[in-house]
Amino acid sequence: MKLDPPPDLVEIAEALDAMAKPHVGSGWANLNFDGLPCTTPRQEAIWKIYGNGELG
């Protein structure tokens, strides 16, 4: 999976932080009845790439 443009370290950190906290995935945004923060598809893609503890 490639992201265009590639994320910088700040964007990676923000995405990993958002995914580590209680949230609603982007696919469920229209059913978010709890008022939880909603992640974006880009944040979810960053999580899939960098969420294993490695940078790249």
mmCIF file of the N, C-alpha and C atoms, coordinates in Angstrom:
data_MODEL
# 
_entry.id   MODEL 
# 
loop_
_atom_site.group_PDB 
_atom_site.id 
_atom_site.type_symbol 
_atom_site.label_atom_id 
_atom_site.label_alt_id 
_atom_site.label_comp_id 
_atom_site.label_asym_id 
_atom_site.label_entity_id 
_atom_site.label_seq_id 
_atom_site.pdbx_PDB_ins_code 
_atom_site.Cartn_x 
_atom_site.Cartn_y 
_atom_site.Cartn_z 
_atom_site.occupancy 
_atom_site.B_iso_or_equiv 
_atom_site.pdbx_formal_charge 
_atom_site.auth_seq_id 
_atom_site.auth_comp_id 
_atom_site.auth_asym_id 
_atom_site.auth_atom_id 
_atom_site.pdbx_PDB_model_num 
ATOM 1   N N  . MET A 1 1  ? 0.849   -1.171 0.000  1.00 0.00 ? 1  MET A N  1 
ATOM 2   C CA . MET A 1 1  ? 0.000   0.000  0.000  1.00 0.00 ? 1  MET A CA 1 
ATOM 3   C C  . MET A 1 1  ? 0.899   1.239  0.000  1.00 0.00 ? 1  MET A C  1 
ATOM 4   N N  . LYS A 1 2  ? 0.615   2.156  -0.887 1.00 0.00 ? 2  LYS A N  1 
ATOM 5   C CA . LYS A 1 2  ? 1.360   3.417  -0.960 1.00 0.00 ? 2  LYS A CA 1 
ATOM 6   C C  . LYS A 1 2  ? 0.416   4.576  -0.693 1.00 0.00 ? 2  LYS A C  1 
ATOM 7   N N  . LEU A 1 3  ? 0.916   5.565  0.008  1.00 0.00 ? 3  LEU A N  1 
ATOM 8   C CA . LEU A 1 3  ? 0.146   6.782  0.251  1.00 0.00 ? 3  LEU A CA 1 
ATOM 9   C C  . LEU A 1 3  ? 0.784   7.909  -0.544 1.00 0.00 ? 3  LEU A C  1 
ATOM 10  N N  . ASP A 1 4  ? -0.057  8.690  -1.199 1.00 0.00 ? 4  ASP A N  1 
ATOM 11  C CA . ASP A 1 4  ? 0.450   9.799  -1.995 1.00 0.00 ? 4  ASP A CA 1 
ATOM 12  C C  . ASP A 1 4  ? -0.265  11.074 -1.578 1.00 0.00 ? 4  ASP A C  1 
ATOM 13  N N  . PRO A 1 5  ? 0.410   12.042 -1.039 1.00 0.00 ? 5  PRO A N  1 
ATOM 14  C CA . PRO A 1 5  ? 1.837   12.084 -0.728 1.00 0.00 ? 5  PRO A CA 1 
ATOM 15  C C  . PRO A 1 5  ? 2.137   11.250 0.507  1.00 0.00 ? 5  PRO A C  1 
ATOM 16  N N  . PRO A 1 6  ? 3.398   10.818 0.651  1.00 0.00 ? 6  PRO A N  1 
ATOM 17  C CA . PRO A 1 6  ? 3.751   10.033 1.832  1.00 0.00 ? 6  PRO A CA 1 
ATOM 18  C C  . PRO A 1 6  ? 3.563   10.849 3.108  1.00 0.00 ? 6  PRO A C  1 
ATOM 19  N N  . PRO A 1 7  ? 3.134   10.203 4.186  1.00 0.00 ? 7  PRO A N  1 
ATOM 20  C CA . PRO A 1 7  ? 2.922   10.942 5.435  1.00 0.00 ? 7  PRO A CA 1 
ATOM 21  C C  . PRO A 1 7  ? 4.252   11.338 6.086  1.00 0.00 ? 7  PRO A C  1 
ATOM 22  N N  . ASP A 1 8  ? 4.258   12.490 6.749  1.00 0.00 ? 8  ASP A N  1 
ATOM 23  C CA . ASP A 1 8  ? 5.436   12.861 7.528  1.00 0.00 ? 8  ASP A CA 1 
ATOM 24  C C  . ASP A 1 8  ? 5.286   12.283 8.931  1.00 0.00 ? 8  ASP A C  1 
ATOM 25  N N  . LEU A 1 9  ? 6.296   12.442 9.750  1.00 0.00 ? 9  LEU A N  1 
ATOM 26  C CA . LEU A 1 9  ? 6.273   11.832 11.087 1.00 0.00 ? 9  LEU A CA 1 
ATOM 27  C C  . LEU A 1 9  ? 5.131   12.361 11.955 1.00 0.00 ? 9  LEU A C  1 
ATOM 28  N N  . VAL A 1 10 ? 4.787   13.633 11.797 1.00 0.00 ? 10 VAL A N  1 
ATOM 29  C CA . VAL A 1 10 ? 3.689   14.201 12.586 1.00 0.00 ? 10 VAL A CA 1 
ATOM 30  C C  . VAL A 1 10 ? 2.367   13.541 12.196 1.00 0.00 ? 10 VAL A C  1 
ATOM 31  N N  . GLU A 1 11 ? 2.131   13.390 10.913 1.00 0.00 ? 11 GLU A N  1 
ATOM 32  C CA . GLU A 1 11 ? 0.891   12.758 10.465 1.00 0.00 ? 11 GLU A CA 1 
ATOM 33  C C  . GLU A 1 11 ? 0.825   11.296 10.904 1.00 0.00 ? 11 GLU A C  1 
ATOM 34  N N  . ILE A 1 12 ? 1.950   10.593 10.860 1.00 0.00 ? 12 ILE A N  1 
ATOM 35  C CA . ILE A 1 12 ? 1.993   9.208  11.326 1.00 0.00 ? 12 ILE A CA 1 
ATOM 36  C C  . ILE A 1 12 ? 1.645   9.152  12.810 1.00 0.00 ? 12 ILE A C  1 
ATOM 37  N N  . ALA A 1 13 ? 2.275   10.024 13.591 1.00 0.00 ? 13 ALA A N  1 
ATOM 38  C CA . ALA A 1 13 ? 2.029   10.043 15.039 1.00 0.00 ? 13 ALA A CA 1 
ATOM 39  C C  . ALA A 1 13 ? 0.569   10.356 15.345 1.00 0.00 ? 13 ALA A C  1 
ATOM 40  N N  . GLU A 1 14 ? -0.007  11.318 14.646 1.00 0.00 ? 14 GLU A N  1 
ATOM 41  C CA . GLU A 1 14 ? -1.406  11.678 14.877 1.00 0.00 ? 14 GLU A CA 1 
ATOM 42  C C  . GLU A 1 14 ? -2.345  10.527 14.511 1.00 0.00 ? 14 GLU A C  1 
ATOM 43  N N  . ALA A 1 15 ? -2.049  9.839  13.416 1.00 0.00 ? 15 ALA A N  1 
ATOM 44  C CA . ALA A 1 15 ? -2.897  8.719  13.001 1.00 0.00 ? 15 ALA A CA 1 
ATOM 45  C C  . ALA A 1 15 ? -2.802  7.569  13.998 1.00 0.00 ? 15 ALA A C  1 
ATOM 46  N N  . LEU A 1 16 ? -1.595  7.237  14.433 1.00 0.00 ? 16 LEU A N  1 
ATOM 47  C CA . LEU A 1 16 ? -1.433  6.151  15.397 1.00 0.00 ? 16 LEU A CA 1 
ATOM 48  C C  . LEU A 1 16 ? -2.099  6.496  16.721 1.00 0.00 ? 16 LEU A C  1 
ATOM 49  N N  . ASP A 1 17 ? -2.014  7.766  17.119 1.00 0.00 ? 17 ASP A N  1 
ATOM 50  C CA . ASP A 1 17 ? -2.663  8.214  18.343 1.00 0.00 ? 17 ASP A CA 1 
ATOM 51  C C  . ASP A 1 17 ? -4.181  8.092  18.224 1.00 0.00 ? 17 ASP A C  1 
ATOM 52  N N  . ALA A 1 18 ? -4.730  8.524  17.096 1.00 0.00 ? 18 ALA A N  1 
ATOM 53  C CA . ALA A 1 18 ? -6.184  8.452  16.884 1.00 0.00 ? 18 ALA A CA 1 
ATOM 54  C C  . ALA A 1 18 ? -6.667  7.010  16.899 1.00 0.00 ? 18 ALA A C  1 
ATOM 55  N N  . MET A 1 19 ? -5.896  6.114  16.297 1.00 0.00 ? 19 MET A N  1 
ATOM 56  C CA . MET A 1 19 ? -6.315  4.720  16.224 1.00 0.00 ? 19 MET A CA 1 
ATOM 57  C C  . MET A 1 19 ? -6.159  4.002  17.559 1.00 0.00 ? 19 MET A C  1 
ATOM 58  N N  . ALA A 1 20 ? -5.274  4.499  18.414 1.00 0.00 ? 20 ALA A N  1 
ATOM 59  C CA . ALA A 1 20 ? -5.045  3.851  19.709 1.00 0.00 ? 20 ALA A CA 1 
ATOM 60  C C  . ALA A 1 20 ? -6.121  4.205  20.733 1.00 0.00 ? 20 ALA A C  1 
ATOM 61  N N  . LYS A 1 21 ? -6.852  5.262  20.493 1.00 0.00 ? 21 LYS A N  1 
ATOM 62  C CA . LYS A 1 21 ? -7.906  5.710  21.409 1.00 0.00 ? 21 LYS A CA 1 
ATOM 63  C C  . LYS A 1 21 ? -9.262  5.199  20.926 1.00 0.00 ? 21 LYS A C  1 
ATOM 64  N N  . PRO A 1 22 ? -10.255 5.174  21.812 1.00 0.00 ? 22 PRO A N  1 
ATOM 65  C CA . PRO A 1 22 ? -11.598 4.789  21.342 1.00 0.00 ? 22 PRO A CA 1 
ATOM 66  C C  . PRO A 1 22 ? -12.035 5.686  20.183 1.00 0.00 ? 22 PRO A C  1 
ATOM 67  N N  . HIS A 1 23 ? -12.517 5.062  19.118 1.00 0.00 ? 23 HIS A N  1 
ATOM 68  C CA . HIS A 1 23 ? -12.906 5.824  17.926 1.00 0.00 ? 23 HIS A CA 1 
ATOM 69  C C  . HIS A 1 23 ? -13.905 5.005  17.115 1.00 0.00 ? 23 HIS A C  1 
ATOM 70  N N  . VAL A 1 24 ? -14.419 5.628  16.097 1.00 0.00 ? 24 VAL A N  1 
ATOM 71  C CA . VAL A 1 24 ? -15.295 4.973  15.130 1.00 0.00 ? 24 VAL A CA 1 
ATOM 72  C C  . VAL A 1 24 ? -14.569 4.995  13.800 1.00 0.00 ? 24 VAL A C  1 
ATOM 73  N N  . GLY A 1 25 ? -14.532 3.873  13.115 1.00 0.00 ? 25 GLY A N  1 
ATOM 74  C CA . GLY A 1 25 ? -13.903 3.809  11.808 1.00 0.00 ? 25 GLY A CA 1 
ATOM 75  C C  . GLY A 1 25 ? -14.671 4.609  10.771 1.00 0.00 ? 25 GLY A C  1 
ATOM 76  N N  . SER A 1 26 ? -13.983 5.006  9.726  1.00 0.00 ? 26 SER A N  1 
ATOM 77  C CA . SER A 1 26 ? -14.599 5.859  8.709  1.00 0.00 ? 26 SER A CA 1 
ATOM 78  C C  . SER A 1 26 ? -15.826 5.217  8.062  1.00 0.00 ? 26 SER A C  1 
ATOM 79  N N  . GLY A 1 27 ? -15.838 3.911  7.969  1.00 0.00 ? 27 GLY A N  1 
ATOM 80  C CA . GLY A 1 27 ? -16.976 3.217  7.375  1.00 0.00 ? 27 GLY A CA 1 
ATOM 81  C C  . GLY A 1 27 ? -18.236 3.244  8.235  1.00 0.00 ? 27 GLY A C  1 
ATOM 82  N N  . TRP A 1 28 ? -18.094 3.592  9.500  1.00 0.00 ? 28 TRP A N  1 
ATOM 83  C CA . TRP A 1 28 ? -19.222 3.616  10.429 1.00 0.00 ? 28 TRP A CA 1 
ATOM 84  C C  . TRP A 1 28 ? -19.587 5.042  10.837 1.00 0.00 ? 28 TRP A C  1 
ATOM 85  N N  . ALA A 1 29 ? -19.052 6.035  10.198 1.00 0.00 ? 29 ALA A N  1 
ATOM 86  C CA . ALA A 1 29 ? -19.257 7.434  10.593 1.00 0.00 ? 29 ALA A CA 1 
ATOM 87  C C  . ALA A 1 29 ? -20.736 7.806  10.657 1.00 0.00 ? 29 ALA A C  1 
ATOM 88  N N  . ASN A 1 30 ? -21.532 7.279  9.733  1.00 0.00 ? 30 ASN A N  1 
ATOM 89  C CA . ASN A 1 30 ? -22.962 7.648  9.726  1.00 0.00 ? 30 ASN A CA 1 
ATOM 90  C C  . ASN A 1 30 ? -23.745 6.945  10.837 1.00 0.00 ? 30 ASN A C  1 
ATOM 91  N N  . LEU A 1 31 ? -23.123 5.991  11.534 1.00 0.00 ? 31 LEU A N  1 
ATOM 92  C CA . LEU A 1 31 ? -23.786 5.296  12.636 1.00 0.00 ? 31 LEU A CA 1 
ATOM 93  C C  . LEU A 1 31 ? -23.153 5.630  13.980 1.00 0.00 ? 31 LEU A C  1 
ATOM 94  N N  . ASN A 1 32 ? -22.430 6.722  14.040 1.00 0.00 ? 32 ASN A N  1 
ATOM 95  C CA . ASN A 1 32 ? -21.710 7.107  15.250 1.00 0.00 ? 32 ASN A CA 1 
ATOM 96  C C  . ASN A 1 32 ? -22.667 7.795  16.215 1.00 0.00 ? 32 ASN A C  1 
ATOM 97  N N  . PHE A 1 33 ? -23.285 7.012  17.076 1.00 0.00 ? 33 PHE A N  1 
ATOM 98  C CA . PHE A 1 33 ? -24.249 7.552  18.029 1.00 0.00 ? 33 PHE A CA 1 
ATOM 99  C C  . PHE A 1 33 ? -23.615 7.936  19.361 1.00 0.00 ? 33 PHE A C  1 
ATOM 100 N N  . ASP A 1 34 ? -22.382 7.524  19.576 1.00 0.00 ? 34 ASP A N  1 
ATOM 101 C CA . ASP A 1 34 ? -21.724 7.762  20.854 1.00 0.00 ? 34 ASP A CA 1 
ATOM 102 C C  . ASP A 1 34 ? -20.899 9.039  20.891 1.00 0.00 ? 34 ASP A C  1 
ATOM 103 N N  . GLY A 1 35 ? -20.768 9.724  19.776 1.00 0.00 ? 35 GLY A N  1 
ATOM 104 C CA . GLY A 1 35 ? -19.976 10.947 19.730 1.00 0.00 ? 35 GLY A CA 1 
ATOM 105 C C  . GLY A 1 35 ? -18.481 10.699 19.784 1.00 0.00 ? 35 GLY A C  1 
ATOM 106 N N  . LEU A 1 36 ? -18.051 9.476  19.468 1.00 0.00 ? 36 LEU A N  1 
ATOM 107 C CA . LEU A 1 36 ? -16.623 9.179  19.457 1.00 0.00 ? 36 LEU A CA 1 
ATOM 108 C C  . LEU A 1 36 ? -15.950 9.842  18.261 1.00 0.00 ? 36 LEU A C  1 
ATOM 109 N N  . PRO A 1 37 ? -14.660 10.141 18.368 1.00 0.00 ? 37 PRO A N  1 
ATOM 110 C CA . PRO A 1 37 ? -13.948 10.678 17.206 1.00 0.00 ? 37 PRO A CA 1 
ATOM 111 C C  . PRO A 1 37 ? -13.983 9.662  16.058 1.00 0.00 ? 37 PRO A C  1 
ATOM 112 N N  . CYS A 1 38 ? -14.046 10.157 14.871 1.00 0.00 ? 38 CYS A N  1 
ATOM 113 C CA . CYS A 1 38 ? -14.094 9.307  13.681 1.00 0.00 ? 38 CYS A CA 1 
ATOM 114 C C  . CYS A 1 38 ? -12.762 9.402  12.942 1.00 0.00 ? 38 CYS A C  1 
ATOM 115 N N  . THR A 1 39 ? -12.191 8.258  12.626 1.00 0.00 ? 39 THR A N  1 
ATOM 116 C CA . THR A 1 39 ? -10.937 8.265  11.880 1.00 0.00 ? 39 THR A CA 1 
ATOM 117 C C  . THR A 1 39 ? -11.219 8.420  10.390 1.00 0.00 ? 39 THR A C  1 
ATOM 118 N N  . THR A 1 40 ? -10.206 8.861  9.662  1.00 0.00 ? 40 THR A N  1 
ATOM 119 C CA . THR A 1 40 ? -10.318 9.025  8.215  1.00 0.00 ? 40 THR A CA 1 
ATOM 120 C C  . THR A 1 40 ? -9.744  7.786  7.526  1.00 0.00 ? 40 THR A C  1 
ATOM 121 N N  . PRO A 1 41 ? -10.115 7.560  6.275  1.00 0.00 ? 41 PRO A N  1 
ATOM 122 C CA . PRO A 1 41 ? -9.516  6.443  5.543  1.00 0.00 ? 41 PRO A CA 1 
ATOM 123 C C  . PRO A 1 41 ? -7.985  6.548  5.484  1.00 0.00 ? 41 PRO A C  1 
ATOM 124 N N  . ARG A 1 42 ? -7.456  7.761  5.401  1.00 0.00 ? 42 ARG A N  1 
ATOM 125 C CA . ARG A 1 42 ? -5.997  7.928  5.364  1.00 0.00 ? 42 ARG A CA 1 
ATOM 126 C C  . ARG A 1 42 ? -5.367  7.512  6.693  1.00 0.00 ? 42 ARG A C  1 
ATOM 127 N N  . GLN A 1 43 ? -5.983  7.889  7.814  1.00 0.00 ? 43 GLN A N  1 
ATOM 128 C CA . GLN A 1 43 ? -5.462  7.464  9.116  1.00 0.00 ? 43 GLN A CA 1 
ATOM 129 C C  . GLN A 1 43 ? -5.489  5.936  9.232  1.00 0.00 ? 43 GLN A C  1 
ATOM 130 N N  . GLU A 1 44 ? -6.524  5.327  8.728  1.00 0.00 ? 44 GLU A N  1 
ATOM 131 C CA . GLU A 1 44 ? -6.630  3.870  8.772  1.00 0.00 ? 44 GLU A CA 1 
ATOM 132 C C  . GLU A 1 44 ? -5.561  3.222  7.898  1.00 0.00 ? 44 GLU A C  1 
ATOM 133 N N  . ALA A 1 45 ? -5.266  3.821  6.753  1.00 0.00 ? 45 ALA A N  1 
ATOM 134 C CA . ALA A 1 45 ? -4.201  3.301  5.884  1.00 0.00 ? 45 ALA A CA 1 
ATOM 135 C C  . ALA A 1 45 ? -2.843  3.441  6.561  1.00 0.00 ? 45 ALA A C  1 
ATOM 136 N N  . ILE A 1 46 ? -2.613  4.569  7.224  1.00 0.00 ? 46 ILE A N  1 
ATOM 137 C CA . ILE A 1 46 ? -1.351  4.763  7.949  1.00 0.00 ? 46 ILE A CA 1 
ATOM 138 C C  . ILE A 1 46 ? -1.232  3.709  9.046  1.00 0.00 ? 46 ILE A C  1 
ATOM 139 N N  . TRP A 1 47 ? -2.328  3.423  9.749  1.00 0.00 ? 47 TRP A N  1 
ATOM 140 C CA . TRP A 1 47 ? -2.320  2.400  10.792 1.00 0.00 ? 47 TRP A CA 1 
ATOM 141 C C  . TRP A 1 47 ? -1.935  1.045  10.205 1.00 0.00 ? 47 TRP A C  1 
ATOM 142 N N  . LYS A 1 48 ? -2.483  0.713  9.029  1.00 0.00 ? 48 LYS A N  1 
ATOM 143 C CA . LYS A 1 48 ? -2.170  -0.570 8.404  1.00 0.00 ? 48 LYS A CA 1 
ATOM 144 C C  . LYS A 1 48 ? -0.696  -0.668 8.030  1.00 0.00 ? 48 LYS A C  1 
ATOM 145 N N  . ILE A 1 49 ? -0.096  0.459  7.654  1.00 0.00 ? 49 ILE A N  1 
ATOM 146 C CA . ILE A 1 49 ? 1.309   0.455  7.251  1.00 0.00 ? 49 ILE A CA 1 
ATOM 147 C C  . ILE A 1 49 ? 2.245   0.517  8.454  1.00 0.00 ? 49 ILE A C  1 
ATOM 148 N N  . TYR A 1 50 ? 1.974   1.424  9.391  1.00 0.00 ? 50 TYR A N  1 
ATOM 149 C CA . TYR A 1 50 ? 2.909   1.715  10.476 1.00 0.00 ? 50 TYR A CA 1 
ATOM 150 C C  . TYR A 1 50 ? 2.469   1.210  11.843 1.00 0.00 ? 50 TYR A C  1 
ATOM 151 N N  . GLY A 1 51 ? 1.300   0.633  11.951 1.00 0.00 ? 51 GLY A N  1 
ATOM 152 C CA . GLY A 1 51 ? 0.759   0.231  13.244 1.00 0.00 ? 51 GLY A CA 1 
ATOM 153 C C  . GLY A 1 51 ? 1.422   -0.980 13.879 1.00 0.00 ? 51 GLY A C  1 
ATOM 154 N N  . ASN A 1 52 ? 2.364   -1.600 13.170 1.00 0.00 ? 52 ASN A N  1 
ATOM 155 C CA . ASN A 1 52 ? 3.035   -2.773 13.721 1.00 0.00 ? 52 ASN A CA 1 
ATOM 156 C C  . ASN A 1 52 ? 4.289   -2.412 14.521 1.00 0.00 ? 52 ASN A C  1 
ATOM 157 N N  . GLY A 1 53 ? 4.538   -1.120 14.746 1.00 0.00 ? 53 GLY A N  1 
ATOM 158 C CA . GLY A 1 53 ? 5.690   -0.707 15.528 1.00 0.00 ? 53 GLY A CA 1 
ATOM 159 C C  . GLY A 1 53 ? 6.924   -0.389 14.705 1.00 0.00 ? 53 GLY A C  1 
ATOM 160 N N  . GLU A 1 54 ? 6.855   -0.594 13.396 1.00 0.00 ? 54 GLU A N  1 
ATOM 161 C CA . GLU A 1 54 ? 7.976   -0.270 12.522 1.00 0.00 ? 54 GLU A CA 1 
ATOM 162 C C  . GLU A 1 54 ? 7.661   1.012  11.765 1.00 0.00 ? 54 GLU A C  1 
ATOM 163 N N  . LEU A 1 55 ? 8.661   1.732  11.383 1.00 0.00 ? 55 LEU A N  1 
ATOM 164 C CA . LEU A 1 55 ? 8.462   2.933  10.566 1.00 0.00 ? 55 LEU A CA 1 
ATOM 165 C C  . LEU A 1 55 ? 8.820   2.616  9.124  1.00 0.00 ? 55 LEU A C  1 
ATOM 166 N N  . GLY A 1 56 ? 7.897   2.023  8.414  1.00 0.00 ? 56 GLY A N  1 
ATOM 167 C CA . GLY A 1 56 ? 8.107   1.782  7.010  1.00 0.00 ? 56 GLY A CA 1 
ATOM 168 C C  . GLY A 1 56 ? 8.292   0.396  6.625  1.00 0.00 ? 56 GLY A C  1 
# 
